[in-house]
Amino acid sequence: MYSVAPAPKAAPASTAPKVVLAGSSAALATGSVSSAEAVDYLLARGMEIPVAGVSLSRLRDTFDDGRDAGRTHRALDILAPRGTAVLAADSGRVLRVGTNTLGGNVIYATDPLGKIVYYYAHLDAFQSGLEPGASVARGDTLGFVGTTGNAPKDTPHLHFQVMRMPPDGKYWDGEPINPYPLFLLTHDVARP
């Protein structure tokens, strides 16, 4: 179920996105936490595996994998058939729904306290009605697995990144946190 905050601002198309939550970037910066605090916070909250029907045993740690141009992945790729539902890993609020060159169709969301940023990329499509400022509950459908952006066209997957909210509120530039070991610690391996 989505509820929309009053008058969210759309992110600009040409440059880095601006914060779209009600209030200023400075207000979001109060949610910033250290790496150790972020990990403890995420362990206490737990995260939903963000692709419907994917069990822990199907996840692979791709966080430190190399990418083109000398980049390091800093995210988890979760393979699934095109069109599989992408789920909110946590309850919170949508920061941005849009596109970019690398991620294609993307969603940025945050936890209820604005400490953590969740980035969902390569989506085939967005859930109808999802927009910046919307409140989401853990497990809500946000979109659908695809191959947009720089994803290989024959490998549908969700690029899932977890980041600390940076002190300056520039949520797209947060410090990445590897979600794979957090899933291992908070999910039962036998769970579907």
C-alpha positions as CSV (number, residue, x, y, z in Angstrom):
1,M,0.0,0.0,0.0
2,Y,1.4,3.4,-0.9
3,S,0.7,6.7,0.6
4,V,2.0,9.8,-1.0
5,A,3.6,12.7,0.8
6,P,2.3,16.2,-0.2
7,A,3.9,17.8,-3.2
8,P,7.1,15.9,-3.7
9,K,9.6,17.5,-6.1
10,A,10.8,15.5,-9.1
11,A,14.5,14.9,-9.5
12,P,16.2,16.9,-12.3
13,A,17.0,14.8,-15.4
14,S,20.4,16.2,-16.3
15,T,22.5,16.3,-13.1
16,A,22.7,14.3,-9.9
17,P,19.2,13.9,-8.3
18,K,18.1,16.2,-5.5
19,V,16.5,14.9,-2.3
20,V,12.8,14.7,-2.8
21,L,11.6,14.0,0.8
22,A,9.7,16.7,2.6
23,G,12.2,19.0,4.2
24,S,15.7,20.0,3.2
25,S,18.9,17.9,2.6
26,A,20.1,19.0,6.0
27,A,17.1,17.4,7.6
28,L,18.0,14.1,5.9
29,A,21.6,14.4,7.0
30,T,20.5,13.9,10.6
31,G,19.9,10.3,9.7
32,S,23.5,9.7,8.8
33,V,25.3,7.0,10.8
34,S,28.8,5.4,11.0
35,S,29.4,2.2,9.1
36,A,29.4,0.1,12.3
37,E,26.2,1.7,13.4
38,A,24.6,1.2,10.0
39,V,25.4,-2.5,10.0
40,D,24.0,-2.9,13.6
41,Y,20.9,-1.0,12.6
42,L,20.4,-3.1,9.5
43,L,20.9,-6.3,11.5
44,A,18.3,-5.2,14.0
45,R,15.8,-4.2,11.3
46,G,16.5,-7.1,8.9
47,M,15.9,-6.8,5.2
48,E,13.5,-8.6,2.9
49,I,15.2,-10.3,0.0
50,P,14.1,-7.8,-2.7
51,V,13.1,-10.2,-5.4
52,A,9.9,-12.3,-5.1
53,G,10.5,-16.0,-4.8
54,V,14.3,-15.8,-4.4
55,S,15.6,-17.7,-1.4
56,L,18.9,-17.1,0.4
57,S,20.5,-20.1,-1.2
58,R,20.1,-18.5,-4.6
59,L,22.0,-15.3,-3.7
60,R,25.6,-14.9,-4.7
61,D,28.0,-12.3,-3.2
62,T,28.9,-10.0,-6.1
63,F,29.8,-6.9,-3.9
64,D,33.5,-6.9,-4.7
65,D,33.3,-8.1,-8.3
66,G,35.1,-6.1,-10.9
67,R,33.2,-4.1,-13.5
68,D,34.3,-2.3,-16.7
69,A,36.4,0.8,-16.5
70,G,38.1,-0.5,-13.3
71,R,34.9,-0.1,-11.2
72,T,34.0,-2.4,-8.3
73,H,30.4,-3.5,-8.2
74,R,29.5,-2.6,-4.6
75,A,26.1,-4.2,-4.9
76,L,24.3,-7.5,-5.1
77,D,23.0,-8.8,-8.4
78,I,19.9,-11.0,-7.9
79,L,19.1,-13.0,-11.0
80,A,15.4,-13.8,-11.7
81,P,13.2,-14.1,-14.8
82,R,12.2,-10.8,-16.5
83,G,9.1,-9.4,-14.9
84,T,9.6,-11.0,-11.5
85,A,8.4,-8.6,-8.8
86,V,11.0,-6.4,-7.1
87,L,10.1,-5.9,-3.4
88,A,10.9,-3.2,-0.9
89,A,13.7,-4.6,1.2
90,D,12.5,-2.4,4.1
91,S,9.7,-0.1,5.0
92,G,10.3,3.6,4.4
93,R,9.9,6.2,1.7
94,V,10.7,6.5,-2.0
95,L,13.3,9.1,-2.7
96,R,13.5,8.9,-6.5
97,V,11.9,7.0,-9.4
98,G,13.7,7.5,-12.7
99,T,16.4,6.5,-15.1
100,N,20.2,6.8,-15.4
101,T,22.8,5.5,-17.9
102,L,24.2,2.6,-15.8
103,G,21.1,1.5,-13.9
104,G,18.4,2.1,-16.5
105,N,15.1,2.2,-14.6
106,V,16.0,2.9,-11.0
107,I,14.4,3.5,-7.6
108,Y,16.1,5.0,-4.5
109,A,14.3,4.5,-1.2
110,T,15.2,5.0,2.5
111,D,14.3,3.4,5.8
112,P,11.8,5.2,8.1
113,L,14.6,7.1,9.9
114,G,16.5,8.1,6.8
115,K,19.7,6.3,7.9
116,I,19.9,3.8,5.0
117,V,19.4,4.2,1.2
118,Y,18.3,1.3,-0.9
119,Y,19.0,1.4,-4.7
120,Y,17.1,-0.9,-7.1
121,A,18.4,-0.8,-10.7
122,H,17.9,-2.4,-14.2
123,L,14.1,-2.6,-13.6
124,D,12.0,-3.6,-16.6
125,A,9.1,-1.4,-15.3
126,F,8.0,0.5,-12.2
127,Q,4.9,-0.5,-10.1
128,S,2.0,1.7,-11.3
129,G,1.6,4.8,-9.1
130,L,5.0,4.6,-7.4
131,E,6.4,8.1,-7.1
132,P,8.9,10.1,-5.0
133,G,7.5,10.7,-1.5
134,A,5.5,7.5,-1.4
135,S,5.6,5.5,1.8
136,V,6.3,1.8,1.2
137,A,6.1,-1.2,3.5
138,R,8.6,-4.0,3.5
139,G,7.6,-6.5,0.8
140,D,5.6,-4.0,-1.3
141,T,6.1,-4.4,-5.1
142,L,8.2,-1.5,-6.4
143,G,8.8,-2.7,-9.9
144,F,9.9,-5.7,-12.0
145,V,13.2,-7.4,-12.8
146,G,14.7,-6.4,-16.2
147,T,17.8,-5.5,-18.2
148,T,17.7,-1.8,-18.6
149,G,20.8,0.4,-18.4
150,N,24.1,-1.4,-18.8
151,A,22.7,-4.8,-17.8
152,P,23.4,-7.6,-20.2
153,K,20.3,-8.0,-22.3
154,D,20.2,-11.8,-21.8
155,T,20.6,-11.7,-18.0
156,P,17.6,-10.2,-16.2
157,H,18.5,-9.3,-12.7
158,L,18.0,-6.7,-9.9
159,H,21.1,-4.6,-9.0
160,F,20.5,-4.1,-5.3
161,Q,22.7,-1.6,-3.4
162,V,22.5,-0.6,0.3
163,M,24.2,2.6,1.4
164,R,24.6,4.8,4.4
165,M,22.8,8.1,4.1
166,P,25.7,10.5,3.7
167,P,25.9,13.5,6.1
168,D,25.3,15.9,3.2
169,G,22.0,14.1,2.2
170,K,23.2,13.3,-1.3
171,Y,21.6,9.8,-1.1
172,W,22.9,8.7,-4.5
173,D,26.5,9.0,-3.2
174,G,26.3,7.1,0.1
175,E,28.9,4.6,1.3
176,P,27.9,1.1,0.1
177,I,27.3,-1.7,2.6
178,N,27.5,-5.3,1.5
179,P,23.9,-6.7,1.9
180,Y,25.0,-10.3,1.3
181,P,26.4,-11.1,4.8
182,L,23.5,-9.2,6.4
183,F,21.0,-11.5,4.5
184,L,23.0,-14.5,5.8
185,L,22.8,-13.3,9.3
186,T,19.1,-12.4,9.3
187,H,17.5,-15.2,7.1
188,D,17.2,-18.9,7.6
189,V,19.0,-20.8,4.8
190,A,16.1,-23.2,4.5
191,R,13.6,-20.5,4.1
192,P,12.1,-20.2,0.5
